[in-house]
């Protein structure tokens, strides 16, 4: 990966707080059916860091997903 490359992830991001959201329902479904989970923005930061990336920004979309941009960690 070149130094100026960007990694783009299209993900459902679980919002903070206790309000209802589509992402929280998906989180439960992922846990029950696949043993997986949806993540909050801070959890994405940790996951990306563990893979050698630095979180750069999150771009909301009109759909129930966001685009997460990461760069190579220095």
Residue pairs with C-beta under 8 A, 6 or more apart in sequence:
1 7
1 72
3 72
5 71
5 72
6 56
6 69
6 70
6 71
7 48
7 53
7 69
7 70
7 71
8 67
8 68
8 69
8 70
9 44
9 67
9 68
9 70
10 65
10 66
10 67
10 68
11 38
11 39
11 44
11 65
11 66
11 68
12 22
12 23
12 26
12 38
12 64
12 65
12 66
13 23
13 38
13 39
13 40
13 41
13 44
13 58
13 65
13 66
13 68
14 21
14 23
14 24
14 27
14 38
14 39
14 40
14 43
15 21
15 23
15 24
15 40
16 40
22 64
23 38
23 64
24 38
26 38
27 37
27 38
30 36
30 37
30 38
31 37
39 47
41 58
44 55
44 58
44 68
45 55
48 54
48 55
48 68
48 70
49 55
49 73
52 72
52 73
53 70
53 71
53 72
53 73
54 70
54 71
54 72
54 73
54 74
55 68
55 69
55 70
56 69
56 70
56 71
57 68
57 69
58 66
58 67
58 68
58 69
59 66
59 67
59 68
59 69
60 66
61 67
